[in-house]
């Protein structure tokens, strides 16, 4: 896919990503929909971010940033999110599952205000 301009970091998007990654890790599930039924748009709005476009990439089990990015870039849907001109800001988080397995859960939130 063609390159797009760099994204800007947004702490509200980080908070939405971190809360969802932490919820998945502590409650042992993997989904774009939280166990409370909230979806991405609701989670981002709850952080006070007034968005016009919003997207999310998730990963679990991959221990490195390089591995997560390689997986996302090799997946058409995830790559499309990463290279979309619809998004100009992002937040990303990785949370380890609180157990002896310590599975990493990744959440990337992309948006445009």
C-alpha positions, -999 to +999 in steps of 0.1 A: +000+000+000+012+035-006+029+053+023+009+079+043+021+108+065+033+099+100+006+097+127+005+119+158+004+105+193-028+112+213-030+104+250-068+098+249-063+072+222-035+056+243-059+055+272-086+038+251-060+013+239-045+007+273-079+001+290-090-024+264-056-042+263-057-044+301-093-057+301-085-084+276-054-094+295-069-095+330-102-111+318-085-135+294-104-128+261-095-114+227-121-093+208-128-059+194-160-059+216-154-057+254-170-082+277-192-052+288-205-050+252-187-017+245-172-013+210-142+008+199-162+039+191-178+039+226-144+034+243-128+062+224-157+086+230-156+077+267-120+091+267-133+125+255-120+121+219-145+135+194-137+114+164-148+114+127-129+082+118-118+054+142-101+021+138-084-006+158-058-033+154-054-060+181-028-087+186-021-113+214+008-136+221+035-118+201+063-106+224+079-080+202+068-048+185+085-060+153+065-092+154+032-074+160+039-049+132+050-077+108+017-095+115-004-064+110+014-055+078+009-090+064-028-089+071-048-070+044-073-056+069-048-046+095-024-031+069-053-011+055-059+005+089-022+013+093-019+029+058-053+046+058-055+084+051-086+084+073-064+083+104-041+111+117-036+102+154-029+070+173-024+054+207-010+020+213-005-002+244+008-036+253-003-053+286+010-085+299-016-110+312-012-112+350-002-149+352+028-171+350+022-172+312+024-134+308+007-133+274+011-098+258-021-082+246-017-053+221-042-027+211-037+001+186-063+028+182-062+050+151-085+080+146-092+114+131-108+141+152 
